[in-house]
Amino acid sequence: MRRFTLNTGLQEALIYPIAFYTASDYYEQENVKGRIMPFHQLLLVLDGEGTLHCGSKCYKLQKGCAFFTKSYTPVEYINENGLISAFLTIKGNALNSLAKKLTDEGLLFKENVNVEKYVSLIKKLLYDYRNGCDQGALSVQAYSIFVDFLSKQNPDIPDWLNDTARYIALNLDRKLTLSELASYSHVSVSKLCHDFKKHFSVSVFEYIMNIRLQHARALLLASPDIMTKDVSELCGFFDVGYFCRMYRKKYGKTPTDEKLSRDKL
């Protein structure tokens, strides 16, 4: 049984809208009965069988299924036959609006999930934590994993392009080049640019800019105490002045104004 728990002070970590809390890429799942958990959770079934109860609903847990539970959602799950899971839990309020839109009774259950994909993302998160990655960068990674699971995929978009978009979301805190993205996607630069424009109606760099600004806004709205400089760096802007200009161009206000308007709500 393997399990990894964040041991640093959560008080400091919670200046971010998402704070990585616990995770495992392979866990011999124990029974969870009548527990109200103060964190968001993504649980993936790797093997075995079990039962999930949430409110009035009951689901069969088996290999390839997964579920999201919003924080403070009453939930029970029972290991009936060698249930093996992988999971990621986080604290913070950045997911609240998205979770409210996409879940019923605080739960989103899916079957036939590509669990290997999410396990690989959890492994990367654990690797980065063990190697000294700061909580801010982990926050962006964890947020991206949950948003990916909660988002409804467009079936008209090729899998490789969805994977590339996910790669971008997981690497927002550093410079990304067309050659790197094309190499990751195993396509030419010209095909990468053509298909991005075709399916997303924007260029690759416009897409990256939009995602960076969206993540920046989520950080600012969820954690008004976070410094603008930190948001800028976490979202891949290494010139704060440029970040503020682009933010104002998209949202009609500066990052500071955004935080102030949030405080007045």
HELIX and SHEET records of a PDB file:
HELIX    1   1 LEU A   10  ALA A   13  1                                   4    
HELIX    2   2 ASN A   96  LEU A  102  1                                   7    
HELIX    3   3 VAL A  115  ARG A  130  1                                  16    
HELIX    4   4 GLN A  135  LEU A  150  1                                  16    
HELIX    5   5 ASP A  159  LEU A  170  1                                  12    
HELIX    6   6 LEU A  178  SER A  185  1                                   8    
HELIX    7   7 VAL A  189  PHE A  200  1                                  12    
HELIX    8   8 VAL A  204  ALA A  222  1                                  19    
HELIX    9   9 THR A  228  LEU A  234  1                                   7    
HELIX   10  10 VAL A  240  TYR A  251  1                                  12    
HELIX   11  11 PRO A  255  ASP A  263  1                                   9    
SHEET    1   A 4 PHE A   4  THR A   5  0                                        
SHEET    2   A 4 ALA A  19  GLU A  28 -1                                        
SHEET    3   A 4 PRO A  74  LYS A  91 -1                                        
SHEET    4   A 4 VAL A  32  ILE A  36 -1                                        
SHEET    1   B 5 PHE A   4  THR A   5  0                                        
SHEET    2   B 5 ALA A  19  GLU A  28 -1                                        
SHEET    3   B 5 PRO A  74  LYS A  91 -1                                        
SHEET    4   B 5 HIS A  40  CYS A  54 -1                                        
SHEET    5   B 5 LYS A  57  GLN A  62 -1                                        
SHEET    1   C 6 PHE A   4  THR A   5  0                                        
SHEET    2   C 6 ALA A  19  GLU A  28 -1                                        
SHEET    3   C 6 PRO A  74  LYS A  91 -1                                        
SHEET    4   C 6 HIS A  40  CYS A  54 -1                                        
SHEET    5   C 6 ALA A  66  THR A  69 -1                                        
SHEET    6   C 6 LEU A 107  LYS A 110 -1                                        
END                                                                             
